Amino acid sequence: MPTFSEIVGPRGRAFGPAAGEVVGVSFNVAAVRQMRLVFTGNTGRPAAKLSGPRILAA
C-alpha cells in the first residue's frame, strides 16, 4: 500500500459561480508517483464535485 505525504494543507478555497466553478491549488515541486486528493469541505456551497482533475508538471 502506498504511503502519502501532505503536499498542501487544508484551507478555505473559493468555489462557486463567482469563481467560475474552478479552484486552482498550487504547490511546490514534489517527486511523486501517485497523488491522493482529499476534500474536507467547500466554502461556497454545501456540496462539491470533481470533474477533469489536471496535475501538470512544472
MINULUM-120171 format. One record per residue: residue in one letter; x, y, z of N, C-alpha, C in turn. Coordinates in pm, whole numbers, plus 32768, in hexadecimal, padded with zeros to 4 digits. Example, Ala and Ser with C-alpha at 12.3 -4.5 7.8 and 13.67 -1.06 7.14 Angstrom:
BEGIN
A85277DC7830C84CE7E3E830C85287EB6830C/S85057F1F82C485577F9682CA850A80038313/
***
This chain:
BEGIN
M80557F8A8000800080008000805A807D8000/P803C80E07FAC808E81597FA6808481AC8025/T80ED81F7804080EF825680AF80E382E28073/F8089833480AA807283BA807680A1842280D9/S80D8848F80A780FF850280F880AB857A80CF/E809485D3812C8046864B810D809B86AE80C0/I806C86D4804B80B287387FF8807587C1800E/V7FF087C6801C7FA7884280347F47882980A8/G7F4D887F810C7EF48871817F7E6888A38164/P7E0A887D81BA7D8188AA81A97D72894081C4/R7D1D898081787CFA8A0D818D7C828A2E8137/G7C418A9A81547BCD8AC381067BF68AEE807A/R7BAC8AC280187BC48AE97F8D7B3E8B0F7F50/A7B3A8B7E7F097ABE8BAD7ECC7A988B547E57/F7A208B1C7E5E79EC8AC97DF279598AEA7DE2/G79308B077D6B78A58B297D53789A8B7D7CD6/P78248BAF7CB9780F8BFD7C3F786B8C787C36/A78868CBA7CA578DB8D327CA3796A8D107C7B/A79968C967C957A1E8C6B7C727A208C1A7BF0/G79B08C1A7BA979A98BCF7B2C79A68B397B40/E797D8B0C7BB779758A7D7BD779FD8A387BCB/V7A6A8A837BE27AF18A4D7BD57B418A6F7C52/V7B918A117C7F7BEF8A297CED7C7889FD7CBD/G7CDA8A537CCB7D638A317CAB7DB38A257D2B/V7E0589BF7D347E5989AA7DAA7EE8899D7D7A/S7F3D89F77DA77FCB89F27D83801A89B57DF5/F808789737DD380DD89387E39816B89307E03/N81C9891F7E5E825689137E38826D88907DED/V82D7888C7DA082F888147D558308879F7DB5/A82CD872E7D9182D786B57DE182EA863E7D85/A834885E87DA4835F856F7D55830285027D8A/V829584EB7D42823284887D6D820984307CF8/R81DD83BA7D1981AA835F7CB2811283617CB1/Q80D683717D25804583757D32801E83EC7D87/M7FA584217D707F70848C7DC47EE584647DF3/R7ECA84817E727E4484697EA97E0A84F17ECC/L7D92850C7E9B7D4E85887EB77CE885707F26/V7CEA85C57F8C7C8C85B97FFB7C3E863A8004/F7BB986327FFD7B6386A780057B2586AC8090/T7B3A871B80D47B098726815E7A948785816C/G7A7887D581087A09883381117A07888F809A/N79A588E7809879948945802B796389C88067/T79A88A35804D79838AB6808879118AFA803D/G78F58AD37FC178908B187F7178088AD47F6C/R78048A527F7C77888A067F737791898E7FD2/P771F89537FF5772388E0804E7746885C8008/A777388617F8C779687E87F43780488097EDF/A784187A47EA778AA87B97E4378B087407DE8/K78F287507D77790A86DF7D1E799386F17CDE/L79CA86847CB37A4B86857C707A34865B7BE0/S7A6386AE7B857A5286917AF87AD186B87AAE/G7B1286597A737B8686757A217BFE86AE7A6D/P7C2B866C7AD87CA086A17B1E7D1B869E7AC4/R7D6F87047ACF7DEA870A7A827E5D87267ADF/I7EC486D67AD87F3E86EF7B247FAC87017ABC/L7FE387787AB78040879E7A4E80CE87A67A84/A812C87787A3681BA87807A5B81EA880F7A4F/A824688337AA4827F88BA7AA382D988CE7A2C/
***
